[in-house]
Structures are given as structure tokens and as C-alpha cells.
């Protein structure tokens, strides 16, 4: 089981003073990229790790421009292009009631409000206005369910069960 959660990807350098462009993959960028926050940079191929401390960050053209403590020039950060920024699962932000993390949804059993078992959530797609859950049925077919209030009635992450209402024409 992966003990890391992705918060972003280092996509490029920015300027010559050691700043980097981060593509954010977190719902909490203000918290994750705040000064003095610790993040772990992980090479996706070799799994090599490097712990970093955020010195400063700002939002710019759909990216975060981040400066890490101790990195003063482009040559020190260039080799980290393509690396992923992660936090430990122990560092989760507390969520409000009714909110959950994607990793808590994957593997949940989906049942209809009429008691029929549809299958297991294997993937979460983020195509636009709302997320879509990919449900793998026992017979091998996949169902796509939009994550909207009319469809998703209840999510129980402790027991790994999601109750849905199948609107007409959904499957």
C-alpha cells in the first residue's frame, strides 16, 4: 500500500534562481505549498526520495512557482524535472463530514438504493464539471457513475460501501 499522497509534479524550472514550476494535484495548495511546509520529492522511476522545505510559493498561469530552502540556482533543481511531490498519509488534512479522499473511495463496493450490488470502484476520472467513478462489475463490464448528489446517496469510507441511485438511462 502506498503511504504517499501526490500533491504535485515538478514540471520545469523557473528563472535562474532555483525556483520550479509545480503542477498542483492537491485540493489544498495554500496549505501544501506554504512556507516551512515539508514535502518529499520522489523520482517516479527510481523511487529515490528527497525531503524539501518550502521557502516561498506563488500561483502563476495555472502553476505554482515554488522555491525550496537551500536551492539557489537553476543547476541545483534542473535534475528534478518530472519528479513527483508527495506528502505522507500521516499528513492528511482533516476533511469536513461528507468529504473524503480519492484513495478512500477506490475499492469501495457500490450498491443501489434497491439493494443490488453493482461492483467495485476501480478508478476516478476527472473529466470536467464533476468526477466520474469507474465501477468494475463482477461480469467484467465497467459502469461509469457521475459523482453528483442525485446519484451518490451515501459514502461510508469506514465500511467501504457507496450507495447510489441509478437514474433512468444511466446504465
N, C-alpha and C positions, 0 to 999 in steps of 0.2 A: 504493500500500500504506500502510495506516495505521501510523504509527510510535508510536502511543499505545495504552496498555492501560488500560481502565477499572478504577478501584479503588473508586469510589463515586459517589453522586449527592447533591448538596446539596438536601435536600427542604424545609427550613424553617429559620427562626431559632429560637433557644432562649434565652429570657430577654431582658434588655435590654443585656447587656454584650458583645455581639458574638459569642456562641457560636452555632454552627449544628448542625443535625441532619443527619447523613450516613447514607444508606442504603448499607451496605458491599456491594461487589461483588468483594471480593478474598478469597482463601484465607489471606492474611497480614495481617489488620488490625492486629495488635500491632506489626508492623514498619512498615506503611504510615502509620499514624496516630501513630507515636512522636514525642516532642518532637524538634525540629530537622529532621525529615524534610521534604523539599521535594516539593510536589505542584503540578500545574498544573490550574487551573480553566478549563474550556472551555465556552463558550456553544454548545449543540448547533445553534442556528440560524445565528448569525453567525460561528462558529468563533473569536470573539475569545478571547484567552488571557490568563491572569493567573497568575504564579508565586507560590506561597504557601509559608510555612514554618509547620509545626505547632508551636503553643506548648504545648498540652495536649489530651488526649483521654480520654474515659471511655465505657464501654459502659453504655447505659441504655435499657431497653424495646426491645430488638432494633435499636437505632440507636447510632451513635457520636455523642457530643456533643463537637464539636471546636472549639477556639479557635485561630485563626490569629494569628500575630505581627502586631502593628500594627493590629488591628481591635478597637476598644474599645467600640463600641456598635452597637445593632441597625440603625441607619440606614446604617452602612457595609457591612453584609452582606446586607440585605434584597434588593437588586437581583440577587443571585447565586442566588436560588431557582431550581431546575430545571437549574442548570449541572452539568456532569459533572466529577468529579475523575479525573485521569489521571496516569500515570507514563510516562516514555519506555521504549521497548522495551529500551534500554541498561541500564535499572534493574531488569531481571528478577531475581527471587530464584532462586538456584540450586536445582534440584529434585533429589530422590533419583533413583536409577536406577528406571526403570519408571514415573516420573511425567512428565507433560507438560502444557503449557498448551493451552487450548482453541484458540487461534489456530494451533497446530501441527497439530491434528487436522483442522480444516476443509481440504478439498481433498485429503485422503488417499484413495487408491484402496483399496477393500475387496475382499479375495479370501477365498474359503472355504478350509478346510483340504484340500479336494479339488481346489483349483486354479481354481475358477470365479470370474470377475470379477463382483462384484455391482454396483459403481458407485462413486460418489464421495460422501464425507461433505460435506454442504452446511450442516448446522445441528446444534447441540447443544441438546437440550431438557433441562430440569432439573425434572421433574415431582414428584419426591419422593425415595424411597429411593435410587435410582440414576439416573445420567444416561441419556439415550436419544440415540443418533446417528441422524440422518436421512440416509439414503443415497439419492441420486438414481441410478436405473438408466438405462442408455442408451436404453431404450424409453420413458422418461418416467414410469414408475411410481416411487413412493417406497417404501422399506422402512424400518421402524423397528427398530433393534437395541438391546437393553438393554446397558448397559456393566456387565457382570458377568463374573467370572472364567471361568464355564462357557462364555461366548460369545466374549469377546475374548481371543484366544490370544497375539497379539504385535502390538506397535505399534512401527513403525520410522519415527520422525519425520524422519530424515535422507533416506530414500528415499521418504517419503510413502506408505507401504503399511501397511495394517492387515489382519492375518489373523484370521478369525473361524471359529467352529464353529457351524453352523446346527442348533440343537436342533430336534427334531421339533415341528411346529406353529408354528415361529417366523415363517415367511413363507408 
